Amino acid sequence: MRIRIALAIVLIAIAGAATAQADSLLAPKKHGDFGHYTLALTWQPGFCAEGQCDADQNHDIRIGLHGLWASRPQDLISRGVAAQQWWSRGCDFYHHSNATPDLDGPTRRNLERVMPQLDPSLLTHEYDKHVQCFDFDTQRFFATALDLRQRIAGSPLGDWLREHAGQRVARADVLAQFDRTFHTNKTAALQLRCSGPHDSRYLSQLWFTIPRTHLAAFPQDAGLMKAPIAQHNCPAQFRLPDWSS
């Protein structure tokens, strides 16, 4: 019994150290007093069904990466900048950059594999709008975003979504699977985004809200929070398109 207790204490200490280390990886040098991140993942067949992806888009990926978005810095809140304005402009409130992010080869190739391939580049857009003005370590930022995406794609929730590709699903079933997978009741941390005509809506994105100081815990309960502003728009039932449907 004592051995089990001692082992549990060690594991808790290791987990705490890992959490502190992972959270520090994304410590921005500027404007770091925002409250949360949104991890925006694409349901790639649905996102690309809107006709904006390149013809040679990778069809091996269903759960893709759109981006990792910090919420409003406190100085913008103090200036009366609304959340919707921040969503629209992001880092343009501070300055604009057309620069391509400086990344190593493996990270860039992984991003090209899982991100929607658009013209102009989604990667450059994400760096410009959501990264550069915070002075994040760019390499760590995108490596972290890739890791967070894999935590969903490689989970039972990811498996469930892939197993139901090409079918109509119930919104309640998707959210219930999310709760079961991550042992949470913070259902409102996941927002499902749908596209398409009113009578034939289909999933295009999944947005997860993460407290800034608990990024390492995501997607377990401590790494989830209710979205401050609801942006889900999927109906009670919708299609989970596959590449061939």
Summary of the structure (lengths in Angstrom):
residues: 245
radius of gyration: 18.5
end to end distance: 54.8
largest distance: 60.7
contacts: 725
relative contact order: 0.18
helix: 47%
strand: 16%
